Amino acid sequence: MNVVLKHCDQDRVVSKLLPGLGEMILYGGDENLIWEVGVTTFPLILKDYPESFSAVMESYRFMLVHEESAIREGSLKGLSTILENNVTATLDQFVSLYESVVLGGKANNCHFARCSSNKMFALMFQHLSLNQRQSMLPTYLSHASDESPLVRKAFASSLAQVADHAITQELFESIYPAAITGWKDEYLEQVRVDSLCTLMTMARKLSPPKIEKHIISTLSRITTDASWRIRLTFLDQAHKFMAVTGPELNKKYVWPWIIELLSDGVVEVSTRAFQIIHHCMKYLDAEVYQSCVAESVAEFLKDPESKEEDAVAAVALIVGDSAGSMKSSELARCSEVLMGHSSSVVRTNLVSQFPFILGLLDEPGAVHSLVTAASKDVQWRVRAELAKHLGEISQVFSADECLKLLVTALLDLCDFVRNAVVTNLHSIIQHSSTVTLDHVIGCLFTLWKLNHAPPDGGTAIAIPTTDILYEVVMRSKRNITSYIVTKTLIRAFVTCLIIDDRPSDRILEDIILLSTADSIPNIRRLAWKSLEKLHQAKRVGGDVLAARLEQQLPREGDTDVLETMKVLKATI
């Protein structure tokens, strides 16, 4: 339909296409086509032919009372687009259309019309003047107790949107009873769920005393509500709710509710409670943690394998969040249990918290045990997570230990682990008080020497503490190919050269330059791309590049290399 519209001139659109579409909607046509017309075609027509507004609105009036809910929703989506495009020019027509739909709903007892009018009112509400809101609210709010379940559902789902826009005290007094009516609906769970969202949304507009009086008192029995979906919805909204309730109300009411739901009989609810604790830790001080959460976490970790994976994964994050509130022995025990869990998601989450955990452990043996387990984990995600955080955790290790972990990650069989450590080399150098850039370059060159014949020329590099690496390297090299080592080392050398603000060491340049003539096509491509990257970072001089470009003749089939060489020649 939209393709047809592009090929119509103004006369055909106004005189033929619009009447034809109106008849199709009025007398029934293909429902998918009607949906498309409502969502996209009418907004496009009005964008180019605003004089067609009346005809389009008349068609929408029929669509808003269509028995197919998808067509009603499609028309509302289209009307929302029209309203956003030009609020001032269309608001009066919208109000007129809304009133027409409302009258039709009353006169014909059409619950489809009343459903659409609720959602349409929510679309318009933020754009209405205060007088318009006050005059139109009573009709809208009367749908809170409508006899039709469909109408009550539509009203409840729209009320949160209304409540979220510019609630004055006067408007609050009008809206609050309607939300309470929905909250007490005995027959429709979805109405109660939506009304709960509205009540928690309304808290954003109230002071803490009024939140306590109007909202907290209403939700006082939330943790024992018969509907588990209500309990789950409360948790889903908790992080937004706690942002406005303030520390006193959170401590007095909200945290105890969440803690109680940790032991909920419905696993979806208890799991979500643990996840919410992690999301809301910024509202949880050490005192509340020790009095409320610590005991639940300790009890939970007595038998974590019998719990839901998502819940245990959330507890792993909580342990990291609250590490400063736990005793070292307790933190070590929790971490050990989680590191031994069968789920790799749980172990990965725990390793992501190592920067917060390891420095608080008094026992060096506990630190070594956790990191060793992570570095040897069978799941690559766990090893990659450790590689990502090597810089942040380097403070608790000696230089030798850090370098062993670095080399182990560089020689990992998994691409993701090797890439993680190369990407985060700067973090290791930045955070570590013992590992320097020279240490890292020394590691890389040691690996290169073991993997290749040393390059001729260049300045000799002092390789600190490399003896400790040979055992790690030789053990790893039994399982990893020279090709993979070379790719990883080239990327790592480039990273080091870009980090280093000293004059480039020629031996590193030589390693990359020699790789441009490697027998493996992928290595050649990577080496040339690396030279391009180093030249952009001003870490390789134009004279060096010019010499290499003159010496190197690309091999047959090296299309990518040719393109890179052309770019480099143009920039020298």
Order of alpha helices (4+ residues) and beta strands (2+ residues): alpha-alpha-alpha-alpha-alpha-alpha-alpha-alpha-alpha-alpha-alpha-alpha-alpha-alpha-alpha-alpha-alpha-alpha-alpha-alpha-alpha-alpha-alpha-alpha-alpha-alpha-alpha-alpha-alpha-alpha-alpha-alpha-alpha
